[in-house]
């Protein structure tokens, strides 16, 4: 019996039907190493890994990675899009109203879609997106000082 191994980033891209490029590998790794990063921060991270890449190329690659299910895009109200590598588990987010920090929150109760709509209007629901809002510990402390 052989132990299963984690696929490489390149293998994940191929498995998702995407062409493997140095920029896509660097972008996927940057998303996964980051913490709900925006496009500018991701572009900077990719540039640190592979050199020059245009912002347009980053947007195009993020769209491809998101469509392939390798990356998740979140858009808290009033904030630019952010990206994360935690996909497929229907977790939620908490956002600081003051500094914009974002953290993951596991499903509150039960199994996906975590919440049951009071009326489904004929839809087959397979995911619930919840964003909790509040103040992070640092902003709470600063506000109470």
N, C-alpha and C positions, 0 to 999 in steps of 0.2 A: 504494500500500500504506500502510495506516495503522498507526501504532504502537499496541500494546495498552496500555491504562492499567489501573492498579490500581483495583478497585472501591472505592467509598466504604463506610464502615461501614454506612450505611443500606442501600446496595445489597446488601451481604453478608447483612444481616438479612432483607431481602425475599427474596433468593435462597434462603435457608434456610427460607422459609415463615413467618417470624416478623414480628409487627407491629413497626413502627419507633416507638420512643418515645425521648425524650431520655435517660431513665434507662438503657435498654438500650444505646444508643449510647455513653453515658458509661461504663457498666460494661465493655463489650467493649474500649473504648479503654484503660481503667484496667488490665484484665487484661493486655492486650498491652504496655502500658508498664511493668508491674510485673515482679516476679521471684518467681514461685511464691507469690503472696500469699494470705493467709487471708481469710475473709469480713469480719472487722472492718476490716482494712486496705483491702479493696476498697470497703466501704461508705464509709469515710472519703474515699477517692479520688473516688468518685462524688459525694459531698456537696460536695467541693471544686469539682467541675465544674458541677453542676446544682442545688445546694441540698439541701434535706431529702429523704431517702429512708429508709424504714423498713428495718430489718434483714430483716424478713420479705420485703419486696419484692426485696431483693438476693438472698436465697436462692431465691425463685421465678424471678427472671431468670437466675440462674446455672444452675438446673436446666434451663430452656428452652435456654439457650446451649449447655450441655453435651449435651443430647439432640440438638440440631441439628448438633453436631460443630464448633461454632465455638470452643469452649473445652474444655480437658481438665482433669479433676479428678484429683488424685493424693492418696492417703492413706497416707503412710508410717506404719508401725506406731507407735502411741503419740503421734501428732501429729494435730492437726485437719486437715481437708481444706484443700488448697491448689489454686489454679487457675492455669492458664497458657494463653497463646494459641498456643503451638506445638502444632499438631495434625496428624494424618495421616501422621506419619513414623515412628511406632513407636520413638521415642527412649526412653532410660531416665533414671534419676536417681541421684545420689549425695547422701546425707544425712549431715550431721555429727551424731554421737552426743552431742556436748556442747551445741552452741548451736542445732542444728536447721536450720542453713543448708542450702539445697537447690540443686543445680546440675544442668544437663542433661548427659547423656552420650550421645553418638551410638552407634548400633548397633555392637556390638563386632565382629561378623564376619558377612559375607553380607548377604542381603536379608531383609526382613520375612518371617517373624516373628523373625528374628535367632537364635533358638535352636530347636533341634529337640528336641521332647520324646522321651524314650526310649520312651514309650507314649502314644498319643493317645486310647486308649479309645473310638475311633470318632468322636471330635470332628474337625471341620474347623477347624484352628488358623489364625487370621489375625492374631494379635498375641501378643507376649510382653511381660510387664511385669517388669522387673528393677529392684530397688533395691539399690544398693551402699551400704554403711555404713562410716563411718570418721570421721576427724577432719579438719576443714577446716584450712587453713594457720594461721589465727589461733589456733585451739584447740590445735593441735599445738605451736606455739611457746610458748604459755602453759603447757602441761603440762610441756614440757621445761625450763622456767625454774625 
